[in-house]
Amino acid sequence: MQTEFIADRWIETEKPATYHGWPTLINAGNDHLMLVCSGNRQEHICPFGRVYLYTSEDGGNSWSTPVRLSKGPLDDRDAGIIRAQDGSLLVNYFTSLHFLESPDQPPSWKAVEEKTTLAQVKKEHGFFMLRSTDGGRTWSEKYAVPVNNVHGPALLNDGTLLWVGREIGNAFRSDRKGSRNIAARSTDNGLTWQFVSELPVVPGQLATDYHEFHALQAADGTIVAQFRNHTPPEITTGQTESRDGGLTWTLPRKICSGFPSHLLNLPDGRILMVYGYRRKPYGNRFRISSDHGKSWSDEAILSDDGENCDLGYPSTAMLSDGTLVTSWYQNRGGTASLRIKHWRLR
């Protein structure tokens, strides 16, 4: 695969900078880019994460200062965003109690723990969605949703939304994740969700080892869902497909050793897969499918200059001129920051 790398930049509009992680990027229409992430952080695990929204009106060359979309006593993580058929914007995220498991909590973390009540945990710990019907100028109050993944649901050809990911679990688990991976559908642009199916598990593997799904509907109608598989001896990206709208799924198979992945339909019917590469040289890689996800090309390097393995979660949007814009996070001078790359496939 031949590529043309056009520009490489960082989002530097928050001052002083805080730790940013796990971004999702979309073209919300007319090359208006929107990116959500978990910002306001001290580090990878802490109680201060909040959902940040960045926007760009010039295709990603410059970015707004962040708008904080979430609030609450817990750690808000892994934000996704999608534009529904009616134009409404949906942002998803989950809250975490992982910071309580740290053996050496700094005083600021302990203060959060001490003032957080049992009632707050039951109310605030879960999977949530925010909705905007005016292009992101205003947002609804958060509402609970039954499933979560890192980049959000998929818009299907019939205008419904299909969300593939981990179902909600017990409120007192640190990550609130349940034991099944499911598909849920919304026929009202993200307001409500209905269970569709449970995803299969390879014999000898565990459903709870499958994480961070992302799905899309390919040009031939196949729904391709990829996920991060923690089954030993290594973490890999797995894939399952549905050819009946999400009712049934193929047995998962391994695609590659990078993780987690994001999928994007290209105008010519191919699928672009981008994913983090958390072994040296640290960075991000991509593959192309020309047969609706049945097979994938050899991997190609998107970036390989990461300082450490705390990086990745790339996602890609396409501009009207065919330029691809990929965002991810990686360490920069001691703080995880958001990076943007403009590039083309040739």
Steps between C-alpha positions, in 0.01 A plus 500: 500500500625844409426786735558872499550661840390862480519650848565392858400719795390505863189655649645766729201717592469397866733693730635376729484160335348201679524131418272417204414147390284276280369744236231448238488718188217549247417721204164638615427642152657760270846417638400612847711270716401407852723314744412372846741358757562467872685815611564688823697198617808467719599164351376180337305402811365778723158627622504826301427396140228701324363478147649777286374613160732662246382635164670610179341709225794470260541125462725452800758770440394693810291403801276662757573511869330202666139503614438284806194279442495285814500558872484274801698349785655207306745453213339559156679294234507381137269746325349417162299714260273440201257699287162327478276493192296801617816705554505471877840446662548223753792483745554190710735434792529291813599579858761304692598420859844367404669785685385344828721198431823701504711403805663844518223752453612864519306724741284648222380152403427404859293816536281387209460155656411638841227733377342257250196332652351158432195670348723693260676184390167333421389807302821612333680174422394367163473547123361833381402695191461871423295628205506826304238600244656837410838402363675481835413845634297352786481151647244297690551375849673163501279193485583139574556254214525120514820449300834672449807494280785737434384680181120475511223336294485444125252666263342232281369536145139499621564800728496306826795488737665175606722502806733206554685478830497388861166505680452686827589309816505538876535857627772398743735350244780750436422521127123421518538246219273197484579147388358509146585680178179605327351691211230759574295699249349848509219594260457851645845650438655393828225586747423138591674167443369145462692174538557321168746216558785359703833465319668158485825404673772274363498169694761517777489881512299731727250767401649720773832498315335677205515879534470831311287402201446710191269412213382625162277382217703426188390588148353151445291521820727290720543637851865468599580520871854500636613481861802487729559140610692443823518121464859387582774496386462844336245777454362498147221644287222254425211524255149367461246571224123506467314467171149530643506843661659390827273207586774237463879520488789292369745340739772760573842474338833674551586787267826641639706573811419873529207644696246651530372569149275752327326430168408745223321441170684655205310639197619217273354229727821408677531510880780675686609348831729704728633372831757563769832315506620466860829327439820656370501707288194640680243665278200430277444285194234439241363237264254503209226253412386485137243223557273640774710374789556142384876560474743778581816633342839486662540768763657837424645754740307817581734611781794339679647764730315438826696555821334204675209259467242740649368614163265424216124464475510654152186593309466645152271742318503582128481853358309593186822508294588143598756593764501272802535650848602263779512589868659313788667570833861458602748631754660835427743643750354306788130560427275296270374730224286485186673461166352550154633368169376597151573239234379336180482152358630478143 
